[in-house]
Amino acid sequence: MTERVLRYVVDDSRARRGQAGRVSRRALVAFLERFGSPGDDLSSFHMAVRKAAQSFFNPEDGALLRWFHGGISREEATDLLLARGISGGFLVRWGRGRGALAVSYLKKKAGGDPAAAGEVNHVQLHNIGEAGFSLKPKDKTDPATDQIFAHVRAFLVAHAKKLRVPIAGELYESFLRREAGSRGAAPPMPFAAEGGRFDDDVGQAAGAAAAAAGAVAAADGDGRDGYGHFDPTKEEEDGGGLFASRRPLGTGRERG
């Protein structure tokens, strides 16, 4: 799994172009900022690899999850989601802030014109070290009151009712081509977003996000869903004020 994390997460920009080579120090530093803890020791690296693997790879077969896009820009994410035009379509990319990731998704008004473009919103997730991720920077996160997610998939599962359709891109297509080549098989067909479900993407039975959380937990404990009101109509570049905070989440049985 470490090799896949290095190729598709640490060095995602070259992976999208189908290239390979030595990982640059700059890319490694950025990786540790997003998934590790202060310092560049070996324990921080191993923790970062673990969190990245839990976040972006299927726990059953180790496949890269199609909604991860890596280093595409906010503008590219917006254009892609608007072009697909699917309400609930989402992707995950690197955020603008240091050590941050971003979840971008398309929201259309219920009962509105289905041909309307809709609105793309962006939520930032901040690395807070061993505990996982928070909607606030580490120095502003209070573990007693703020929501904490063990990994990115825990956040997505908790919001499966809003983030319904994973949108694939160049990074996932590069993964499919490489996997097909290593097995001597024809490349699989790219994911058709209109027919996909987030539940399928994390390898769970179709239907309830509650069932999905069992695999996401991965023996992390028995946390419970304390998630508040999710309002996707507001701008949320840094997550401030958008989510009602109650108790940590992402280490046990989440509900959508």
N, C-alpha and C positions, 0 to 999 in steps of 0.2 A: 504493500500500500504506500510505503514511503516514496517509491519511485513514481507512482502516479501523482501523489501530492506535489512532488518536485516538478513534474512535467506540466501538470494542468492547473496548479494553483500558484506555486512560486513563480514559474516561468510561463504563465498563461499567454502572454503576448506572442511568444514564438510558437507556442502550441497551436494557436489559432491559425498561424501561417503554415503549419505542418513542419516546423523546423525543430531542431534539437541541438543541444550543446551544453557547455558548462553553465551553471546558474551563476549570474552575476552577484557580486556582494550587495549591490543596490537592491536587487530583487529579493535577496534573502533578508535584508534589514527590513524591507517593507512587509515581508511575510511575518517576521517576528513581531512587528508592531501590530499587525492585525490579529494574530492568534497566540502570541507568546506572552511572556511577562518581562518586566524590566531586566536588562542584562542580556548577554548573548552566550550564556553558558549552555551546555548540552541539555540540561533538564528543561530549559525554556524551549529549545528546539523540539524535543520529544513531545512536550505538551502542545506546541503549535501544530505539529503533524497530526496528533490525535484529534485536536479540535477541528482542524481542516478536513480530516477524513470523515469525522462524524457529521460535518456540515454539508459536504458536497458530494459524497459517494454513497451509493446504495449499500446499506448494511448487509444485504443478503449476498450480493455477487461482486461488490466493489466497483460497479460501473459508475462513471461520472453522471451526475444528475443533470438533466437537460436544461434546467432553468439557470444554471450557473454560467455567467458570461465573462467574469473576470474584469479586465481593464477597459471595458467600453465606457464611453462618457455618458453623462446624464442626458445630453442631447441625443446621442445615438440610441440610448434606451427609450427615450420618449418617442423618437421617430419609429422605432421598431414596434412598439406597443400600439401606436396609433395606426400603423400600416396593417397590423393584424386585426385591429378593431374589435377585440374580444373583451367584453366586460369581465373582469376577474383575471385577465391575463397578467402574468407577473414574471419577473426575472430578478436575479441577484447579481450585483456587480460591486466593484470597489467604490467606496464612498469618497467624497471630496476631502473629508477631514482625515487627519493623521490617525492611522490605526482603525479606520471606520469602514464598514460595509454598508451597502444601500440596497433596499428592496424597492423596486419600481413596479407599479401596477396601474392598470387601467380601470377607471370607474365610470360607469354610465348611470344616469338617473333611472330609477325604476319607473317603468311606464312611459319613459320618454321615447323619442324617435330612435328606432334601432339603427338608423343610418347616421345618426349624429356621431361626431368624432369621440366624444367623451373627454375625460380629464385624466391625465397621468400624474400620479402622486409618487413621492419618494420618501421613504423612511430610513433613517440612518440607525445602524446597530454599532455600538462601540465595544471594542474588546476591553474586558476588565480583568484579564488574567485567568487564573485557574477556575474561577466561578463561571466563566463563559462570556456572555454578552449582555449589554444593557442598552436601553433607549437613551441613556445619558452618558456623558464621558465618565471615566472611572472616578475622577476627583469630585464628581457631583452625584455619584450613585450611592444611595443608602440601602445596603442589603436588607435592612429591616422593613423597608416600605416600598422600595422600587422593584419592578419586575426584572428578574434575571433569567436568561435563557442559556441552557448548557451548551447549545450550539445553534447554528442557523436553522436547521430543520425543525427544532423545537419551536422557534418563532413562527415558522410557516404552518406547522401543524396547528398551533394555537389559533391561527387565523385562516384556516382552510375554507371557511365559508365566504371569506372575502377574496382570498388568493386561490382561485379555483383552477386556473388553466396555466400550466407551465409553458413558457415560450422558449424555444430552443434557438441557438445561434451558431456562429462559426466555431466556437470552442467545442461544443458538443458534436458538431459534424466532423471536426478533426478527430475527436475521440473515436467516433464510429469508423472512420476510414482506417485509423491506425489499428483498431481492434480487428477489423475485418482482414486487414493485410497480414497481421500476425497469425491469424488462423487459416489463411489461404482461402477465405470465403468471399462471396460478393458482399459489398457494403450494405448494411441494413438500410431500409428506407428511413429518411429523416422523420422525426416526430411530427405528426399532423396535429397541430395545436387544437383544432376544432374538435378532435375526437378524444383528447386526452383528459386525464384527471390527476390532480395532485396526489390522491391516495395511491394511484398506481405507481407514481414516480418514487415514492418512498417504500414501495414493496409491500403495501398493506392491502387488506381486503377492501373491495370497493364499498363505499358507504360512509361509515362514521369516522371522524377524525379521532374520536376517543380510542378506537381500536388501533389506529395508526400510532398513537402515542406509546403503546406498549413496546414496540420495537425501537422507537426513538429514545426511550428512557435508557436502554442498555445498562441496566443494573445501577443506575445513578441514584436510586432512593425511591421515596414515596411522596414526592411533592404533589400538591393539589392545585387545581386551577383556581387562581385568584384574579383572573383577568377582568378588567373593567370594560367600559364602553369603548368600542372601536369606531371612530368617526373618520371615514376616509375622504371626507369632503374638504378637510382643511389642509393647508400647506404644512408639511412636517419634515423639513430638511434635517432638523436635528432631533426630532422626536419630542421636543419640549412641549408639554401641555396637551399633547394629543391623546395620550393614553392614561387612563385612570390607574393609579398604582395602588396595589394592595399588598401582595406578598410575592416572594420569589416564584418563578415558574420555569419549567423546562427541564426539571430533573425527575419527573415522574409522569403521572397520568394526566396529560393535557386534553382539554376538549376544544373543539373548534368554535 
